[in-house]
């Protein structure tokens, strides 16, 4: 339960890579000790170390991409002046308008259901192989990065440095997930006495 509280704090601060790393490290360590050390520590904690390397790469990707975006904005500044005028002419929003606008809510509801299903699978995996290793199903940085690249063109026309850091981050994340998976243990079977 304490690990899940730390997870909640981590979810609130997901835009800060260092906060994610600290929360994830704390949560995984707490789960390891609270779950009767079911996972192999010799494998689990190097996997956590790999994840901290991922966090470092993510910080580098963020900084490099921010620099790239500044350069892109300077070249597009003249073309955006007309669009800024349009933004100031938009009508004010209200709670009533929010409730009446259902555009995209079906996709949002489906995403919520899939997230809940994934969390349920994480708890089932935790019962079977230990909760520290069950974090394997939480591949949200990997999934969200691919969504950002494929659907939203997030790193389009970025520098070679950004692409190198991004590739390193994704590769190290896959390695960290593989190591976490390898650390999974078997839960002891309890014999019921009659």
C-alpha positions as CSV (number, residue, x, y, z in Angstrom):
1,X,0.0,0.0,0.0
2,X,2.9,2.4,0.8
3,X,4.4,1.6,-2.6
4,X,1.1,2.5,-4.3
5,X,1.0,5.8,-2.4
6,X,4.4,6.6,-3.8
7,X,3.1,5.6,-7.3
8,X,0.3,8.1,-6.9
9,X,2.8,10.9,-6.1
10,X,4.9,9.8,-9.1
11,X,1.8,9.9,-11.4
12,X,1.2,13.5,-10.2
13,X,4.7,14.5,-11.1
14,X,5.2,12.6,-14.4
15,X,6.5,15.7,-16.2
16,X,9.7,15.7,-14.1
17,X,12.0,12.8,-15.0
18,X,13.9,12.9,-11.7
19,X,10.7,12.8,-9.7
20,X,9.6,9.7,-11.7
21,X,12.9,8.0,-11.1
22,X,12.8,8.6,-7.3
23,X,9.2,7.5,-7.0
24,X,9.8,4.4,-9.1
25,X,12.9,3.5,-7.2
26,X,11.2,4.0,-3.8
27,X,8.0,2.1,-4.9
28,X,10.0,-0.9,-6.3
29,X,12.2,-1.1,-3.2
30,X,9.2,-1.0,-0.9
31,X,7.4,-3.6,-2.9
32,X,10.4,-5.9,-2.8
33,X,10.6,-5.8,1.0
34,X,6.9,-5.8,1.6
35,X,6.3,-8.7,-0.7
36,X,8.6,-11.1,1.3
37,X,11.5,-10.6,-1.1
38,X,9.9,-12.8,-3.8
39,X,12.0,-11.3,-6.5
40,X,15.6,-12.0,-7.1
41,X,17.4,-8.9,-5.7
42,X,20.6,-9.6,-7.8
43,X,18.5,-9.1,-10.9
44,X,15.8,-6.7,-9.7
45,X,18.0,-3.9,-8.5
46,X,20.3,-3.8,-11.6
47,X,17.0,-3.4,-13.5
48,X,16.1,-0.5,-11.3
49,X,19.5,1.0,-12.1
50,X,18.8,0.6,-15.8
51,X,15.5,2.5,-15.2
52,X,17.4,5.3,-13.5
53,X,19.6,5.5,-16.6
54,X,16.4,5.8,-18.7
55,X,15.4,8.7,-16.5
56,X,18.7,10.4,-17.2
57,X,18.3,9.9,-20.9
58,X,14.7,11.2,-20.7
59,X,15.9,14.4,-19.1
60,X,18.5,14.8,-21.9
61,X,15.8,14.2,-24.5
62,X,13.5,16.8,-22.9
63,X,16.3,19.4,-22.8
64,X,17.5,18.7,-26.3
65,X,14.0,18.7,-27.7
66,X,13.2,22.0,-26.0
67,X,16.2,23.5,-27.7
68,X,15.1,22.1,-31.0
69,X,11.6,23.5,-30.5
70,X,12.9,27.0,-29.8
71,X,14.8,26.9,-33.1
72,X,11.7,25.7,-34.9
73,X,9.5,28.4,-33.3
74,X,11.9,31.2,-34.4
75,X,11.6,30.1,-38.0
76,X,7.8,29.8,-37.8
77,X,7.2,33.0,-35.8
78,X,6.1,35.1,-38.8
79,X,3.6,32.5,-39.9
80,X,1.9,32.3,-36.5
81,X,0.9,35.9,-36.0
82,X,-2.4,35.3,-37.8
83,X,-3.2,32.2,-35.7
84,X,-2.6,34.1,-32.4
85,X,-5.3,36.6,-33.4
86,X,-7.7,33.6,-33.9
87,X,-7.0,32.3,-30.4
88,X,-8.0,35.6,-28.7
89,X,-11.3,35.5,-30.6
90,X,-12.4,32.1,-29.2
91,X,-15.5,32.1,-27.0
92,X,-15.1,31.7,-23.2
93,X,-15.4,28.2,-21.9
94,X,-17.8,27.1,-19.1
95,X,-18.6,24.0,-17.2
96,X,-21.9,23.7,-19.1
97,X,-20.1,23.8,-22.4
98,X,-17.7,21.1,-21.2
99,X,-20.6,18.8,-20.2
100,X,-22.3,19.3,-23.6
101,X,-19.2,18.7,-25.7
102,X,-18.8,14.9,-26.2
103,X,-16.2,15.1,-29.0
104,X,-13.5,12.5,-28.3
105,X,-15.0,11.3,-25.1
106,X,-15.6,7.8,-26.5
107,X,-11.8,7.5,-27.1
108,X,-11.1,8.8,-23.6
109,X,-13.5,6.3,-22.1
110,X,-11.9,3.5,-24.0
111,X,-8.5,4.6,-22.8
112,X,-9.7,4.7,-19.2
113,X,-11.1,1.1,-19.5
114,X,-7.9,-0.1,-21.0
115,X,-5.9,1.6,-18.2
116,X,-8.1,-0.1,-15.6
117,X,-7.7,-3.4,-17.3
118,X,-3.9,-3.0,-17.3
119,X,-3.9,-2.1,-13.6
120,X,-6.0,-5.3,-12.9
121,X,-3.4,-7.3,-14.8
122,X,-0.6,-5.7,-12.8
123,X,-2.2,-6.9,-9.6
124,X,-2.8,-10.4,-11.0
125,X,0.9,-10.5,-12.1
126,X,1.9,-9.3,-8.7
127,X,0.1,-12.2,-7.0
128,X,1.8,-14.6,-9.4
129,X,5.4,-13.3,-9.7
130,X,5.9,-10.5,-7.1
131,X,4.7,-6.9,-7.2
132,X,8.2,-5.5,-7.9
133,X,8.4,-7.5,-11.1
134,X,4.8,-6.8,-12.0
135,X,5.9,-3.2,-12.8
136,X,6.8,-4.7,-16.2
137,X,3.2,-4.0,-17.4
138,X,3.7,-0.3,-16.6
139,X,5.4,0.5,-19.9
140,X,3.7,3.8,-20.1
141,X,6.8,5.8,-20.9
142,X,7.5,3.5,-23.8
143,X,3.9,3.6,-25.1
144,X,3.5,7.3,-24.7
145,X,6.7,8.0,-26.5
146,X,5.7,5.9,-29.4
147,X,2.3,7.6,-29.5
148,X,4.0,11.0,-29.4
149,X,6.3,10.0,-32.3
150,X,3.8,8.2,-34.5
151,X,0.5,10.1,-33.9
152,X,1.6,13.5,-33.0
153,X,5.0,13.9,-34.8
154,X,6.5,15.1,-31.5
155,X,10.2,14.8,-32.5
156,X,9.7,15.8,-36.2
157,X,12.7,17.6,-37.6
158,X,14.7,17.4,-34.4
159,X,18.4,17.3,-34.1
160,X,20.6,14.2,-34.3
161,X,21.4,14.6,-30.6
162,X,17.7,14.4,-29.7
163,X,17.3,11.3,-31.9
164,X,20.3,9.7,-30.4
165,X,19.2,10.4,-26.8
166,X,15.6,9.2,-27.7
167,X,16.9,5.9,-29.2
168,X,19.2,5.3,-26.2
169,X,16.3,6.0,-23.8
170,X,13.9,3.6,-25.5
171,X,16.6,0.9,-25.8
172,X,17.5,1.2,-22.2
173,X,13.9,1.1,-21.2
174,X,13.4,-2.2,-23.0
175,X,16.5,-3.6,-21.3
176,X,15.2,-2.5,-17.9
177,X,11.8,-4.1,-18.5
178,X,13.5,-7.3,-19.6
179,X,15.7,-7.4,-16.5
180,X,12.7,-6.7,-14.2
181,X,10.8,-9.6,-15.9
182,X,13.8,-11.8,-15.3
183,X,13.7,-11.0,-11.6
184,X,10.3,-12.5,-11.1
185,X,9.9,-15.2,-8.5
186,X,7.4,-17.9,-7.6
187,X,5.0,-17.3,-4.8
188,X,5.1,-20.0,-2.1
189,X,2.1,-22.3,-2.1
190,X,0.3,-22.5,1.2
191,X,-1.1,-25.9,2.3
192,X,-4.5,-25.7,3.9
193,X,-4.9,-27.9,7.0
194,X,-8.2,-29.7,7.6
